[in-house]
């Protein structure tokens, strides 16, 4: 499958700070590529280089066949981008915001108005299209911002944490829109702080840390890299938590995790159901009060924590780079 985005050995430094240290990416056409990483990992820097907002210090990259440095002007007409915050004018109506973007893309007055109405319908904003954006909800503003990125019908779309701050219903609605775009042939590079978002949308995922890709694959492939099942045991007190940790230590195939706030112990195991039976038996024998216990597969949160040593649930805001 042809690649819509290619990056080889991207390097970006700010004084002594290395933001990118040889970033490599390859994104096939018509897919969603997830870029995950902790604070300062280099995700937003990568997006800014790929969208021509920054020049790399070394390496090369192409988007839609255009070199991001030599062909920057032509590339800007072939891509769309939506950042962490909705880039809309509160004093204009939804339709006027989209018409303005169309004019900036040199679509002409008539086509800009037509395209604005098409996108307002597509994003379920038609009824609000003639109202000032300052009265829009957060979910409506994010949908309008994404609509703005699509005014020129670009083949490649960059979404930098597009659902930050949205409630679960608005987030799910935006996921449906993104999935529909990809079914229509759009290529999406997505950075996100939500593991569920990457798990649901991304065909392939790159885990980034210290400016490099440290793991690459589908969600299932990444989960398989860190082993099999996990036993989760929730107890009723901090004393029981420490007792449970000691009692279950012989089961762990790798480092176990103890959450003092949730009073939960998580143990990687190799033989699933048999280990859970053993665990419950030993906890009962030790008279440790168990509130809940279960067996689950690894999640992308587990992948993230294992590979980077950082919690995936952190609010990911890179320094202005």
N, C-alpha and C positions, 0 to 999 in steps of 0.2 A: 504494500500500500504506500503511495507517495506520501512524503512528509510535508506538512504545512508549516512546521516550525523546526528549525535545526539550530543548535548552538554547540560550538566546539571551543573548549578551553577558555571560557569567558573569565576575565580577571577585572576586578574593580577595587581600587584602594582609595582610602581617604586618609592621607597622612600615613600613620603607622597602623591604621585599622584596615584589615583585609575583609572587604564585604563579600567578594566573590573570589574563589581560589581554584579556578579551573572548572567552571560549571559546564556540563555537557547535557544536552537535552535533544530528544527526537520525538516529535509529536505527529502521528499519522493524521491524514486528512479525515474529517468527519468523525472525530472522537473527542472525548473529554479527557484532558490530562490534568491530574491533580498534583499540586505542588504543596507539600506539607513541611513544616519545620518550626522550631521554637523561635522565640524572640531573637532578632538579629541574625537569623540563619542565612539571609540573602535572597529571600523570595521576592520582596518588593523591588529590590535592586535589579533582580533578573527581569521582572516585568517592565521596569522602566527602561532598561536597555532594549528589550524586544519591541517596545512601543516607541522607540527613537527619542525618548526623553533624556537618556543618558548615553554617553559614548563609553564603550569598554576601554580599559587600558591595554588589554590584550585579548586575543581570541577573535572569533567571528560568529555571526549569526545571520540567518535568513528567515524571513516570514513571508509566506505566500510567494516564494521565489525571489523576494527582494532582499538585498543586503541592507541590514539595519543602519549602516553608516553611509555607504555610497548611494543607496536608493531610498534614503529616508523620506524624501518628499513624496515620491510615488507610493511608498508603502503606507503613508498616513491616509491615503484615500482608499486603501484596501483592507483596513482593519477597524475594529471598534474596541472601545475599552470602557470599563466601569470600575471605579475605584471603591475604596472602603466607605466613602461618604458620597451621598447623592449630589452630583454636580448639576444642580438645577437652580434657576433664578426664581426666588420666592415671589417676586413682584409680577412675573409674567404668568399667564395661564399655562396649563399643560400643553395645549395646542401651540401656543406661541413659543414655548421652549423648544418643541420639536421642529417647528418651522425655522427657528433661528439656526438650529444645527444643520438643517437641510440647506439653508443659504450658505453656511460656512463650507459645506461640501460642494457648493456651486451647482446645486440641483435646479436652481431657478425658482421664482416665486410660485408658479402654478404647481410644479412637481413637489415642492417643499410642503405646500398645503395639503396636497393629496397624500403624500407619504405620512404626514402627521396624523391625519384622520385614520389611515390604515393601521398605524401602530397604536393609536388610542383604542381602536376596536380590538386589536389583537391582545392588548394587555389589560383589557377590561377597565378602561379608563374613559370610555366615550362620554359617559354622563358627566364626568368631572372635567372634561377637556377644556371647557370654557370658564373654569373657575381658577382664581389665582392659586398657585402652588402652595402658598403659605398656609392654606387651609387643608392640605393633604395630610393623611396619616403617614407614619413611617413606611409602611408597606407600599402605599401608593407612590411615595417619592422614589423608593427603590425601583419599582416597576417603570416609572417614568424615566429614571436614569438609564436603565437597561434599554428601554425603547430608544433613547437618544443614541446609544451606542450602535443601534441597528438601522439608523436612518438611511445610511448609504448601502444597506444590505451587504455588509462585509463578509468575506469568506472565513475570516479569522477573528475571534473575539477573546479579549483578555478580561477576566473577571477577578479582581483583587478583593477577596472577602466580600462577595456581593450580598450576603445575607446577614452581615453583622448588625446586631441591634434589633432584628426583626423578631416578632413573636412566632411561635411554632406554626400557626396557620399561614401567616404571610410567607414564612420560609418555605413551607411545603408548596405553596402556590408558585413561588419563584423557581423552585426545583422543576416543577412541571413545565414551565416556560423554557428553561434551559434544555431539558430533555427534548422538547419539541423542536428547538432550533437545531440540535444535533441530528435528529432524525431527518431534518431538511438539508443536511450536508455541511452545516457550520462546524468549524473546528473551535474548540474552547480550551483555553488554558486557565485553570481555576486555582487560585490560592484560597485557603479556607482555614478557619480555626475549629470547624466542626467536623469531627471524625465521621459522624453519621452522614454528613453531606458528601464527603469524599467517597465513602463506602457505597452510597446510593448512585452517585453521578459518574464517577471517574472510571474510564476503561483501564487506564494505567495510572500509577501513582509513583512519584519520586519523593522520597524523604530526604530533606536537605538539612545539613548542619555545617556550620563553619564555612559556608560558601561553596560546598561541594555536595553532589548527590551521593548519599551513603547507602541507599537501598532503592531498588526500582522493580516494579512488577504490578500485577493486578492485586486487588485487595486480598484475594485468597492466597496468592503466592507470598505476599508479605506476611500474612498471618502464619503460614506454614513455616516460614523461616525461623520463627521464635518458639516452635514446639507445638505440643498438642493441647489437651484440655486443661482447664483451670477449675480447681475447687474453690468456691467462695463460702466462707463460714462467718456468720454474724452472731456475736455473743451479746450478753446483756450488761457487761460491766468491763471496766478497764482491767480489773484483776483477772477476769476470765479471758480477756484478750491475750494477755501475756501467757497465761496457762495454755491457751489454745495454740499459740505460736510454738511453744516448746513441744507440746504433744504431737503437733502435725509436722514438725521439722523433718522426721525421717521420710516423709512422703515426697518432699520437694525434689524435682529434677533440676531445678535452677533456684535462684533466689526468690524466696517468698516475700510478699508485701503485707505489712500490717498498717491499717488505717485507724489511727487512734480516735478520730472524730466519728467515723461511721462504725467503729468497733467491729471491723471486718478484717479477716485474714484471707489472702488470696495465695493459693499454692499451685504452681505448675506441676502437673502429674503426667505420667506416661500411659496409664491404663484406666483412665476415666472412671467408669462405674464401680470397678473393683476398689479403686482408691477411695471413692466416696463412701462406700460401705465400711471400709476399714476406718476411715476418719470418724464417721459417726459412732462406730463402736467404741473407739478409744476415747472420744470426747465424753461419751456416756459413762465409761468406766472411771474417768477422772472427775466425774460429777461437774462438768463444765456446762453451764446453762447456754443452750444454743437457741437463738431467736429465729435464724434462717440458715439454710444450707442448700447448695446446689452445684451443678456441674455446668460449665459453659465453655464454648469455644473461645479462642483468643479474639480480641477486637482490635481495631486500628489504634485504639488508645494504648493497648498493650504493646503493639508494634512500636508506636511512637516512643513510649517510655523506655522500652528495652533498647532501642537503637540510639536514642539521643540522650537518655538520662534526664529528660525534661518532661513535665506534665503537659499533655496535649491540650488540656482545658485552659491553659493560660491565655489571656487576651493577647493576641499576636499583633503588636504594633512595632514595626521596625523604626529605628531612628530615621529622620528625613535624610534620604541618601540620594 
